[in-house]
Structures are given as structure tokens and as C-alpha cells.
Amino acid sequence: MKGISLYQEFKVLLIVIIGALLNAAALNLFLIPAKVLAGGITGIAQLVNSMLEPTAFHISTGILLLLMNIPVIYAGWIKVGRRFTFYSTISVALTTLFMEIIPLHPLTNDILLNAVFGGVVQAIGSGITLKFGASCGGMDIIAMILTRVKDRPIGFYMFALNAVIILSAGFLFGWRRALYTLLQLYVSIRVVDAIHTSYVKLTAWVVTDQANELQKAISVQMYRGITKISAKGGYTNKDKDLLMIVFTRYELYRLKQIIKEVDPRAFTNIVETTDVFGLFVRKKDA
């Protein structure tokens, strides 16, 4: 079991490295040279870099990205969980490192191509990182904190932040580039949705013969409440248990690993959840 766990962690680390490399390449080869802004904290780092560029206090976008993520990562370490935040920290640090290594040179001077391909490359990096239970920092960690602290839609917060970025791009670079920034954000969101999942909350229905062991493992490692329902196999006619767990998309990879470790023969159905009423988060014990 330890060997399998070590292999899984190595696989996640490899994905995080690849995701960080793709993010850095998207920024340095497409978005930054074209003055097209990314979403979230990365876009804010680009804005600050542009405002500081004429001054004596110029700081690279990669360094700004790292500095701006420090308070977010600290909050994530306390509120979200160490594993998710640990890999997110590695992702941010590697993105900064790769941005210092990859030359700031556009592959094309066509702003439309830069916006589209920058969005696609960055979204692939973010999407595969999310798929394996980590994140690229920034808004992903903030989203996790919001869902853990209070069950409210994070779409509004993301929309508001990206709206500020788009408006700022219009004032700083002209409204033509602001529209290309909007196009980049749309492309990026669509690609991430295709790779991972568009819904923030998901529901897992797990049919298992080891309900008690699985319930304990999920409760300890994910701090989620579980509903257990008595069921009967339609083909075998044997008594089974059905577990229902509502969780966020950022926890999907971890849930899969727990189920595989405890009961590899369990049947699991993951469905999209539009909304949740009532108690969603079980408080982590102090």
C-alpha cells in the first residue's frame, strides 16, 4: 500500500511540474508579450507588472505571482488542508521558476492567436493539475476556502475579480485588448471544464461492502459528512450499503484515491450538483 501511495504522490508531483511549465509557457510566449491578461491572481500580477514597468521598482510577473500567492497559500494551509496547499505551493513556485527560465518572446505577433492559444495552453496546465487533486494557486485556493467556511456560490467572486481585470486591461491597454482578454478567459474556462469538471460541487454515490471503513477514511481525510443508505444488489440480491457524499471538484482526485485504497471493488457514480441546502461542511476538529 505504501508503494502505491508513493507512486501516486510521484504521479501528482509530475503533473504539477507539467502544469506549471504549461502555465509559464502560456504567459511568457503568448499572453504577456501580447498584453492579454489572464484571470485571477495571475492577471492581477500582470497588471501590477505593467504599472511598475516605467518605474525604478519593476518586478517580473513571475515574482509578483509568487508574492501575491503567499497570503493565499497561508490561508489555504490553515483552512483547506496541507496536501492540497502543499502541491499548490509547489505549482506556484515552479511557475515562477519556469517564467524566469522561459524567454519572454512571442511565437506570433497576431493578438488573436496569442489570446486563444495562451488561453488553451494555460487551461491545459490548470485543468490537468486540478484533475490530480492540486491547483495552480490563487483563485482555486480562495474557492476552496469559501466553500469550506461558508457554502456560497464562488461564481460571483470569480466574475467580479475577472471583471475588474478586464476593465483594467481596457484602461491600461485599450478596449481592443480588453476584449481579447475576455476571449482568453472564455477559452480558458471552456478548456478547463472539458478537462476537469465545470461544476464546483459534485455528489458521489458509492455502493460498497466496506461502508464503515470507507466512511471512516473519508471522514478523517476529507472532513465531509456522509449519508449511509441500506441497499440490495439487483443482480446478486446481497445486502450492501450506499454512501452519499457531497464534495467540491477540488477533492475529486482525493476521493477516488480513498475509495481505491479502501474498497477497489466499490461501484461509484459521480454526478454534478447544482446546489446544496443545509449543512454541507463538517467542521475540522481542532
HELIX and SHEET records of a PDB file:
HELIX    1   1 LYS A    2  ALA A   26  1                                  25    
HELIX    2   2 LEU A   27  LEU A   31  3                                   5    
HELIX    3   3 ILE A   32  ALA A   34  1                                   3    
HELIX    4   4 GLY A   40  LEU A   52  1                                  13    
HELIX    5   5 THR A   61  LYS A   79  1                                  19    
HELIX    6   6 ARG A   82  ILE A  101  1                                  20    
HELIX    7   7 ILE A  111  LYS A  131  1                                  21    
HELIX    8   8 MET A  139  VAL A  149  1                                  11    
HELIX    9   9 GLY A  155  PHE A  173  1                                  19    
HELIX   10  10 TRP A  175  ILE A  195  1                                  21    
HELIX   11  11 ALA A  211  MET A  222  1                                  12    
HELIX   12  12 ARG A  249  GLU A  251  5                                   3    
HELIX   13  13 LEU A  252  VAL A  262  1                                  11    
SHEET    1   A 4 THR A 227  LYS A 232  0                                        
SHEET    2   A 4 ASP A 239  THR A 248 -1                                        
SHEET    3   A 4 LYS A 201  THR A 208 -1                                        
SHEET    4   A 4 PHE A 267  THR A 273 -1                                        
END                                                                             
